[in-house]
Amino acid sequence: MRSLPLPLALTARLSPVAVLACAGWLLSSGPAAPPAAGQQTARIPPAGSSASAPSAPAAAPAYTTAPSPCAAVPAATLKSLVPGAGPAGKEIPSTDTKLRRTCSWNALHGYDYRWLDVSFEIGESDQEAEKEYGQRVAEKSGGGAVPGLGDSAYSVVGLTTEDKQQTREGVVLARVANALVVVTYSGSDFETRQAPTTDEINKGAIKAAKAAVAALGGGRD
């Protein structure tokens, strides 16, 4: 907040307009007496100063770095969600791997195609992560809360159709202290041109999110 400028100091001007009544007054007048020993002059604190104690420092964030997302989901879970995909996955390049990391798995098994992304994002504080979580939930209407997952969690499933091919995608957002876990799970059937059911995609995304949250908890400071 910008300070307002102080007003200009006003200089008092005194004119010798009083005529001394007698020379005796002049002779008897002397310099002002010094303050008595031990006497202290009161000091007025400047405007805006505060005598209150300094506030306590903010608590350190629970997480300072993002863990490896490619190691977040067990091989058995990956095999059930993305049949035919290698367990190693592929980490997506990031501008700051300390704060944001994403791993991706995808495979075509017969005519069934599945795609799974797991991301870890680290905020400066719980409040920052909570704010980001709220904004993303607001952008994805139609979903619902996921009880018992992190400090708060939300899942939503959507269906898209392109060239008569359906694709269903589920997204799970979970917040744990100052960290966000984001899981995206989608699928298509290229033979029937239909998409997997909402229940299958939603349960799959939540299953992956639970594994990712557990992996994140292991790296808590």
C-alpha positions as CSV (number, residue, x, y, z in Angstrom):
1,M,0.0,0.0,0.0
2,R,1.5,3.5,-1.0
3,S,2.1,6.1,1.8
4,L,0.5,9.5,1.5
5,P,2.9,12.5,1.4
6,L,3.5,14.3,4.6
7,P,2.2,18.0,4.8
8,L,4.9,20.7,4.4
9,A,6.4,21.9,7.7
10,L,5.2,25.3,8.7
11,T,7.8,27.7,10.1
12,A,6.6,30.1,12.8
13,R,7.7,33.6,12.5
14,L,8.0,35.7,15.6
15,S,8.3,39.5,15.4
16,P,9.7,41.7,18.2
17,V,6.4,43.5,18.8
18,A,6.5,43.4,22.6
19,V,8.2,46.3,24.3
20,L,10.0,45.5,27.5
21,A,8.4,47.2,30.5
22,C,11.5,47.7,32.4
23,A,15.2,47.0,32.4
24,G,14.9,45.0,35.6
25,W,12.8,42.3,33.9
26,L,15.5,41.9,31.3
27,L,18.3,41.6,33.9
28,S,16.4,39.2,36.0
29,S,15.4,37.0,33.1
30,G,17.8,34.1,32.4
31,P,18.0,30.9,30.4
32,A,15.4,28.3,31.2
33,A,16.3,26.1,34.1
34,P,17.6,22.6,33.2
35,P,15.4,19.7,34.1
36,A,15.9,18.3,37.6
37,A,18.3,15.4,38.0
38,G,16.7,12.1,37.2
39,Q,13.8,13.7,35.3
40,Q,13.1,12.3,31.8
41,T,11.4,14.0,29.0
42,A,8.5,12.1,27.6
43,R,8.9,10.9,24.0
44,I,6.0,10.6,21.7
45,P,6.3,7.7,19.2
46,P,5.9,8.7,15.6
47,A,2.6,8.3,13.9
48,G,1.9,4.8,12.6
49,S,4.4,3.1,14.9
50,S,3.2,0.0,16.7
51,A,4.4,-1.5,19.9
52,S,2.8,-4.9,19.2
53,A,5.0,-8.0,19.1
54,P,6.1,-9.4,15.7
55,S,3.9,-12.1,14.2
56,A,5.0,-15.7,14.3
57,P,6.6,-17.0,11.2
58,A,4.5,-19.1,8.8
59,A,4.7,-22.9,9.1
60,A,7.0,-24.6,6.6
61,P,5.2,-26.4,3.7
62,A,4.7,-30.2,4.1
63,Y,6.1,-30.8,0.6
64,T,9.0,-29.0,-1.1
65,T,9.5,-31.2,-4.2
66,A,7.4,-33.4,-6.4
67,P,8.0,-37.1,-6.3
68,S,8.5,-39.3,-9.3
69,P,5.0,-39.8,-10.9
70,C,6.2,-42.8,-12.9
71,A,6.7,-44.7,-9.7
72,A,3.4,-43.6,-8.2
73,V,1.1,-46.4,-9.5
74,P,1.9,-50.1,-8.8
75,A,2.5,-52.3,-11.8
76,A,-0.6,-54.4,-11.0
77,T,-2.8,-51.4,-11.0
78,L,-1.3,-50.2,-14.3
79,K,-1.9,-53.5,-15.9
80,S,-5.6,-53.4,-15.0
81,L,-6.1,-49.8,-16.0
82,V,-3.9,-49.7,-19.1
83,P,-3.5,-53.2,-20.5
84,G,-0.4,-53.6,-22.7
85,A,1.4,-50.5,-21.3
86,G,4.8,-50.8,-19.9
87,P,5.1,-50.1,-16.2
88,A,7.8,-47.5,-16.6
89,G,5.6,-44.9,-18.2
90,K,6.9,-41.8,-19.9
91,E,7.6,-38.6,-17.9
92,I,6.4,-35.4,-19.7
93,P,9.0,-32.6,-19.8
94,S,8.4,-29.8,-17.3
95,T,9.7,-26.3,-16.9
96,D,10.3,-27.0,-13.2
97,T,10.5,-30.7,-12.2
98,K,10.8,-29.6,-8.5
99,L,7.3,-28.2,-8.5
100,R,5.5,-30.1,-11.3
101,R,5.9,-33.6,-12.7
102,T,3.7,-35.8,-14.9
103,C,3.9,-39.4,-16.1
104,S,1.8,-40.9,-18.9
105,W,0.9,-44.4,-19.9
106,N,-1.1,-45.4,-23.0
107,A,-1.7,-48.5,-25.0
108,L,-4.0,-50.2,-27.6
109,H,-5.0,-53.6,-26.4
110,G,-6.9,-55.2,-29.2
111,Y,-9.4,-52.5,-30.1
112,D,-9.5,-51.0,-26.6
113,Y,-7.4,-47.9,-26.1
114,R,-6.6,-46.5,-22.6
115,W,-4.6,-43.5,-21.5
116,L,-3.5,-42.6,-17.9
117,D,-1.8,-39.4,-16.7
118,V,-0.6,-38.8,-13.1
119,S,0.6,-35.4,-12.1
120,F,2.1,-33.9,-8.9
121,E,2.1,-30.2,-8.3
122,I,3.6,-28.5,-5.3
123,G,2.4,-25.1,-4.0
124,E,4.1,-22.6,-1.7
125,S,1.5,-23.2,1.0
126,D,-1.6,-25.1,2.0
127,Q,-3.6,-21.9,1.2
128,E,-2.2,-21.6,-2.3
129,A,-2.9,-25.3,-3.1
130,E,-6.4,-25.0,-1.6
131,K,-7.1,-22.0,-3.8
132,E,-5.8,-23.7,-6.9
133,Y,-7.9,-26.8,-6.1
134,G,-11.0,-24.7,-5.7
135,Q,-10.5,-23.0,-9.0
136,R,-10.1,-26.2,-10.9
137,V,-13.1,-27.8,-9.3
138,A,-15.1,-24.8,-10.3
139,E,-14.0,-25.2,-13.9
140,K,-15.2,-28.9,-14.0
141,S,-18.9,-29.0,-13.2
142,G,-21.0,-32.1,-12.9
143,G,-18.7,-34.2,-10.7
144,G,-18.7,-34.9,-7.0
145,A,-16.5,-35.2,-3.9
146,V,-14.4,-38.3,-3.3
147,P,-14.5,-39.1,0.5
148,G,-11.4,-40.2,2.3
149,L,-8.9,-39.2,-0.4
150,G,-6.4,-36.6,0.8
151,D,-7.6,-33.4,2.5
152,S,-10.2,-33.0,-0.2
153,A,-10.8,-34.7,-3.6
154,Y,-13.2,-34.4,-6.5
155,S,-13.9,-36.5,-9.6
156,V,-15.7,-35.8,-12.8
157,V,-16.3,-37.8,-16.0
158,G,-17.1,-36.5,-19.5
159,L,-17.9,-37.9,-22.9
160,T,-16.7,-36.5,-26.2
161,T,-17.4,-37.7,-29.8
162,E,-15.2,-37.0,-32.8
163,D,-15.9,-38.6,-36.2
164,K,-18.5,-40.8,-34.5
165,Q,-15.8,-42.2,-32.2
166,Q,-16.6,-41.8,-28.5
167,T,-14.1,-41.2,-25.8
168,R,-14.8,-41.0,-22.1
169,E,-12.5,-39.2,-19.8
170,G,-12.3,-39.1,-16.0
171,V,-10.4,-36.5,-13.9
172,V,-9.6,-36.8,-10.2
173,L,-8.3,-33.8,-8.3
174,A,-6.9,-34.4,-4.8
175,R,-5.3,-32.0,-2.4
176,V,-2.9,-33.1,0.4
177,A,-1.5,-30.1,2.4
178,N,0.3,-27.9,-0.2
179,A,0.3,-30.6,-2.9
180,L,-2.1,-31.3,-5.7
181,V,-2.5,-34.8,-7.3
182,V,-4.2,-34.7,-10.8
183,V,-5.2,-38.0,-12.5
184,T,-6.7,-38.2,-16.0
185,Y,-8.0,-41.5,-17.2
186,S,-9.6,-42.0,-20.6
187,G,-10.7,-44.9,-22.9
188,S,-12.2,-45.7,-26.3
189,D,-13.3,-48.9,-28.2
190,F,-12.2,-48.6,-31.8
191,E,-14.3,-51.6,-32.9
192,T,-17.7,-50.6,-31.5
193,R,-16.7,-46.8,-31.6
194,Q,-18.2,-46.7,-28.2
195,A,-16.6,-45.5,-25.0
196,P,-16.2,-47.4,-21.7
197,T,-19.0,-46.8,-19.1
198,T,-18.9,-43.8,-16.8
199,D,-18.5,-46.2,-13.8
200,E,-15.5,-48.0,-15.3
201,I,-13.6,-44.8,-16.0
202,N,-14.5,-43.1,-12.7
203,K,-13.5,-46.1,-10.6
204,G,-10.3,-46.4,-12.6
205,A,-9.3,-42.8,-12.2
206,I,-10.0,-42.9,-8.4
207,K,-8.0,-46.1,-8.1
208,A,-5.0,-44.4,-9.7
209,A,-5.5,-41.3,-7.6
210,K,-5.5,-43.3,-4.4
211,A,-2.2,-44.9,-5.4
212,A,-0.7,-41.5,-6.3
213,V,-1.8,-39.9,-3.0
214,A,-0.2,-42.8,-1.1
215,A,3.0,-42.3,-3.0
216,L,2.9,-38.6,-2.3
217,G,2.5,-39.2,1.4
218,G,5.7,-41.2,1.5
219,G,7.7,-38.1,0.5
220,R,6.2,-35.8,3.1
221,D,8.8,-33.6,4.9
